Amino acid sequence: MHDEKNTHHTSVRASKVCVVGAGYVGLTAAVCLAELGHTVVCVESNPQRLGMLLRGEVPIHEPGIDELLTRHASSRRLSFTDDVEVAMDGVAVVLLCVGTPPRPDGEPDLRQLGRAATQMVAAARSDVLLIVKSTVPPGSCEALELLAAGHAREGVNVAVASNPEFLREGQAVWDFFNPDRVVVGIDDAQMQHLVTDLYPAQWPLIVCDRRSAELVKYAANTFLAVKISFANEVAQLCEALGADSQKVLAGVGLDARIGGAFLSPGPGFGGSCLPKDLGGFIAVAQSVGQLAPLARAAQVVNGEALVGLLGKLEVALGSLSGKRIAILGLAFKPGTGDVRFSPGVGLADALAERGALVRAHDPVATPVSTTMELVGDPYDAAQRADALVIMTAWPEYRELDHERLRETMSGHVVIDAVNVVSIGEVAHVDFDVYGVGRGLTTDFAPVLWPPLEWMLDAEPRPVTVPQ
C-alpha cells in the first residue's frame, strides 16, 4: 500500500477534522488523515454512497482505501454522516472536497463548493477554517471567504485556505503518503499552522498566497496535458514518416531536462483532472485577456487523437456502418473505474453515430451507456467482431490469448491505441495491428525527395525567406 516510513504517525499534532465529500479526493483524504492520527468525520450527502460507507464498503475503485477504512472505522477514528450539525461538533478545520465540474465555457461550476461552505459554516459554533481541496480558479478562496462569512453565526470568524490535491487516481493513497509537494495557500499567518499541522513536518511544503496555490494545480495539470499532446503529435509525425514513436520518445524522455513521464502516445487524456483543469486554465487566462495559445493547442491535439483512431478504423474497414467493433478498456486509465472524459467511451459514442455496433469490456469501469453493450469478458466482447480496439492499458489486456481472439473474431483488425500488443507476439496470428506512432500496415512512408534533390544539386538553391 504505502511506505510506512513516510507516514510519520507521531509527527503530526492530532486534531478533529471534518471532510466534506467522499469521492476520490475526499475519501482518500479522510482515510489517510485518520491513518496519520487525526479524528475524521466525513460528510456525504449521497444516500447510496453514505450507506455503502456505513456498511464498510468502498464506493470507488482505489487500491488501499478499503484497508484503511476498515481499520479506522472500527477504531472510531473515522466516521461518516450526512448530519452537518453532528459533523461540526468540536471541529475547527473543514476540508472541502466537493466536485467542481466544468461548465460549457470551460469555467468550473462552483455551486457545490458554495453550498458546502455555507452549510458547514452555518453549523459552526466557534471559529472555523475552510480548506479548499477542490480545483478552483485563482480568487475563489477570497470570494468563498466573503460568502461563508455571511452565513456564520454572530461571533464566529471564518477563514478560507487553499490546499490543492495532487493525487493520481489508482495511486491516490501512495501519492498522499509520498507527496512531491504540499501546497498551502493562506493569507492569515496566524492560522497557517491549522493547515500545516495536518501533515508530517518532514513533507515538502510550499506556503504561499491563496491565488498562487490555486494556480499551481491548474498550471501543473496543464503542463502534463501539453506533454501528452506533444507525444501524440510526435506519434502522428512518426506514422507519416515510418518512424517508431516509442523509440523516438524514449530517446527524448532520457533527457534529464524533459523526463519520460507523460511522454507516451495514446488515445488522448481523460479523467476528472486534465481535461477539466486544462479547460479551466484556458478560461482563467481568457478572463484576464490572455490567449494561452500553448494550452489551447494541447486541447486541439487531444481532440484529434480520437479522430485519428476513427480514421484508422475507416482505412482498415471502409464504411463503419453495420460493422461490429469490440472496445477493450473504458476507464480513462488502468487502476481506476473513472470514465469521466474517457477516450474509450468517447470512441464508443463516435462509432455508434457512424452506425457501428459496439460491444465493450473493462475490468472495473461500468459506465451507463446506450451506445454500447457491456460484457464481462474480453473474449465475449470480441465475439464476431470485425475489429478490436484496445483503449486502456490494463495488465489483463497484455496477457490476452491472441490465437483465441483471432478464432473469436470475424475480422483481423486490431487497433492498439495504448501500444500494449507486441508486434512480435502476434506475428504468427492473422492480425493486422494498427498502433499509435508505429505506422499502418497499409502505409507507404514518403521518401523525403526534396532534401535528397538538394543534396545532389550541383548549384546551391537560393534561400527563400518567408514573407
Stockholm file with secondary structure:
# STOCKHOLM 1.0

chainA/1-467         MHDEKNTHHTSVRASKVCVVGAGYVGLTAAVCLAELGHTVVCVESNPQRLGMLLRGEVPIHEPGIDELLTRHASSRRLSFTDDVEVAMDGVAVVLLCVGTPPRPDGEPDLRQLGRAATQMVAAARSDVLLIVKSTVPPGSCEALELLAAGHAREGVNVAVASNPEFLREGQAVWDFFNPDRVVVGIDDAQMQHLVTDLYPAQWPLIVCDRRSAELVKYAANTFLAVKISFANEVAQLCEALGADSQKVLAGVGLDARIGGAFLSPGPGFGGSCLPKDLGGFIAVAQSVGQLAPLARAAQVVNGEALVGLLGKLEVALGSLSGKRIAILGLAFKPGTGDVRFSPGVGLADALAERGALVRAHDPVATPVSTTMELVGDPYDAAQRADALVIMTAWPEYRELDHERLRETMSGHVVIDAVNVVSIGEVAHVDFDVYGVGRGLTTDFAPVLWPPLEWMLDAEPRPVTVPQ
#=GR chainA/1-467 SS CCCGGGTCGGGSCCCEEEEECCSHHHHHHHHHHHHHTCEEEEECCCHHHHHHHHTTCCSSCCTTHHHHHHHHHHTTSEEEESCHHHHTTTCCEEEECCCCCBCTTSCBCCHHHHHHHHHHHHHCSSCEEEEECSCCCTTHHHHHHHHHHTTSCTTCCEEEEECCCCCCTTSHHHHHHSCSCEEEECSCGGGHHHHHTTSCTTSCEEEECHHHHHHHHHHHHHHHHHHHHHHHHHHHHHHHHTCCHHHHHHHHHTSTTTCSTTCCCCSCCCSSSHHHHHHHHHHHHHHTTCCCHHHHHHHHHHHHHHHHHHHHHHHHHSCCTTCEEEEECCSSSTTCCCCTTCHHHHHHHHHHHTTCEEEEECSSCCCCCSSSEECSCHHHHTTTCSEEEECSCCHHHHTCCHHHHHHHCSSCEEEETTCCSCGGGGTTSSCEEECSSSCCTTCCCCCCHHHHHHHHCSSCCCCCCCC
#=GC SS_cons         CCCGGGTCGGGSCCCEEEEECCSHHHHHHHHHHHHHTCEEEEECCCHHHHHHHHTTCCSSCCTTHHHHHHHHHHTTSEEEESCHHHHTTTCCEEEECCCCCBCTTSCBCCHHHHHHHHHHHHHCSSCEEEEECSCCCTTHHHHHHHHHHTTSCTTCCEEEEECCCCCCTTSHHHHHHSCSCEEEECSCGGGHHHHHTTSCTTSCEEEECHHHHHHHHHHHHHHHHHHHHHHHHHHHHHHHHTCCHHHHHHHHHTSTTTCSTTCCCCSCCCSSSHHHHHHHHHHHHHHTTCCCHHHHHHHHHHHHHHHHHHHHHHHHHSCCTTCEEEEECCSSSTTCCCCTTCHHHHHHHHHHHTTCEEEEECSSCCCCCSSSEECSCHHHHTTTCSEEEECSCCHHHHTCCHHHHHHHCSSCEEEETTCCSCGGGGTTSSCEEECSSSCCTTCCCCCCHHHHHHHHCSSCCCCCCCC
//
